[in-house]
Amino acid sequence: MRIDVISIFPDYFAPLDLSLIGKARESGLLDLRVHDLRGWAHDRHRTVDDSPAGGGAGMVLRPEPWGEAFDELDVEGAELNRSVVVFPSPSGVPFTQDLAADLATRARLVVGCGRYEGIDQRVIDHVAGRAEVLEVSLGDYVLNGGEVAAMAMIEAVVRLLPGFMGNPDSVVEESHADGLLEYPVYTRPRTWRGLDIPDVLTSGDHGAITRWRQDQALRRTARRRPDLIHPSRVDADEELRLVQPADAGELLTLQRACWVQEQQANPDVDIPALSETLHDVEEWLREWVVLVLRRGGRLVGAARGRTHGTSWDVGRLMVAPDLQGLGLGRRLLAEIEACAPPEVTTYELYTGAGSAENIRMYQRAGYRLSGWGDAGEVPGAVRLTKRRRD
Ligand SMILES: C[S@@+](CC[C@H](N)C(=O)[O-])C[C@H]1O[C@@H](n2cnc3c(N)ncnc32)[C@H](O)[C@@H]1O
């Protein structure tokens, strides 16, 4: 692969001589050429910027040096469809592992690094008429220039080139490779400062290790990046996802259907889930992390969670009455627990003191009775708590 980088700070790219990228350059796997934009400026001071048209703060990179740079570097290139011009930009499309994998299949990348307030828009529009152009953002924050973003992108792309990694499996098993974050990793010693490697990893049972890793990857992803959990990760006709405002009406109906039996088991208790209005539901949807489960399009389950100090308050765990007893409640409980942020040390929930079936289900899931809601918290309810263990 050939990569041309254009920047007013070519020295920024010195680290790309080091480590595995340096080796890839030495071996010829990567032909990386860094160009100083000022080399295409012709005045005495090698000026490349000017004040913004229309006024405002800062400076903008002028178009002429860029035009000459792209002419000289022949951006059209011989490898039609296999070369891309990338402009790092905070208003670009997000840089993802999928995009890195796509770029790694190209024969040539040209990267134009902006500075100041950015590059005159006509440069990007003009190049777009000559080659495939991508404006790409490293993340939702603003850097001083495109150099750091370009280095991150180059590293992510080049490590995917066939022959770059000694063991090609290392890039297959990583975070984002299959749409999930990677499971936690450990090495020797087996015990360090009183902390053990999880037993399963030293069991020699490869099937169990694979299952543990898949489970950990899912939990970590659900907790840290629920946006990455794709509906296809649950059964074919099921969709587990974060709630959307449009779910409120069905959620209200489902919770009424689910809490009717609770009222029978706890006749003297005032159960909010039965008296809430649509407006009330819409209100709490804004304050809680809420997961909903749909089967064949129908909303059949939900659970909510939110932090309270170092606890994760779990609530409104509901499964449609005709689907109870199939393990959906346990699954929803595990998923909502997995959404708790890292600082959480305990899961906490309330259920009716007369709801023997529910209490047993929570106990099977590792919860212990830890208090009576009559102590002023939730009259007629019991508190159950569970220590976090991952
Ligand atoms: C200070 S920034 C310009 C920000 C621009 N005025 C705006 O508000 O979108 C200067 C240059 O840094 C680079 N840059 C800044 N943030 C970036 C990000 N999140 N991803 C990629 N490039 C970024 C771009 O090349 C940009 O032209």
The ligand as an SDF file (V2000), in Angstrom:
LIG
                    3D

 27 29  0  0  0  0  0  0  0  0999 V2000
   -9.1060   23.0500   14.9340 C   0  0  0  0  0  0  0  0  0  0  0  0
   -9.6350   21.8630   13.7740 S   0  0  0  0  0  0  0  0  0  0  0  0
  -10.8440   22.7320   12.8550 C   0  0  0  0  0  0  0  0  0  0  0  0
  -12.1860   22.6090   13.4650 C   0  0  0  0  0  0  0  0  0  0  0  0
  -13.2580   23.2510   12.6220 C   0  0  0  0  0  0  0  0  0  0  0  0
  -13.2010   24.6800   12.7270 N   0  0  0  0  0  0  0  0  0  0  0  0
  -14.6070   22.7670   13.1030 C   0  0  0  0  0  0  0  0  0  0  0  0
  -15.1560   23.3750   14.0240 O   0  0  0  0  0  0  0  0  0  0  0  0
  -15.0820   21.7280   12.5890 O   0  0  0  0  0  0  0  0  0  0  0  0
   -8.2930   21.8020   12.6540 C   0  0  0  0  0  0  0  0  0  0  0  0
   -8.1520   20.5020   11.9340 C   0  0  0  0  0  0  0  0  0  0  0  0
   -7.9690   19.4560   12.8760 O   0  0  0  0  0  0  0  0  0  0  0  0
   -8.4290   18.2310   12.3370 C   0  0  0  0  0  0  0  0  0  0  0  0
   -9.3710   17.6620   13.2970 N   0  0  0  0  0  0  0  0  0  0  0  0
   -9.8290   18.2510   14.4170 C   0  0  0  0  0  0  0  0  0  0  0  0
  -10.6410   17.4420   15.0930 N   0  0  0  0  0  0  0  0  0  0  0  0
  -10.6980   16.2810   14.4210 C   0  0  0  0  0  0  0  0  0  0  0  0
  -11.3840   15.0570   14.6100 C   0  0  0  0  0  0  0  0  0  0  0  0
  -12.1740   14.8580   15.6470 N   0  0  0  0  0  0  0  0  0  0  0  0
  -11.2070   14.0850   13.7040 N   0  0  0  0  0  0  0  0  0  0  0  0
  -10.4110   14.2710   12.6360 C   0  0  0  0  0  0  0  0  0  0  0  0
   -9.7450   15.4110   12.3960 N   0  0  0  0  0  0  0  0  0  0  0  0
   -9.8750   16.4070   13.2700 C   0  0  0  0  0  0  0  0  0  0  0  0
   -9.0510   18.5430   10.9880 C   0  0  0  0  0  0  0  0  0  0  0  0
   -8.0810   18.2620    9.9970 O   0  0  0  0  0  0  0  0  0  0  0  0
   -9.3080   20.0380   11.0790 C   0  0  0  0  0  0  0  0  0  0  0  0
   -9.2870   20.6570    9.8300 O   0  0  0  0  0  0  0  0  0  0  0  0
  1  2  1  0
  2  3  1  0
  2 10  1  0
  3  4  1  0
  4  5  1  0
  5  6  1  0
  5  7  1  0
  7  8  2  0
  7  9  1  0
 10 11  1  0
 11 12  1  0
 11 26  1  0
 12 13  1  0
 13 14  1  0
 13 24  1  0
 14 15  1  0
 14 23  1  0
 15 16  2  0
 16 17  1  0
 17 18  1  0
 17 23  2  0
 18 19  1  0
 18 20  2  0
 20 21  1  0
 21 22  2  0
 22 23  1  0
 24 25  1  0
 24 26  1  0
 26 27  1  0
M  CHG  2   2   1   9  -1
M  END
$$$$
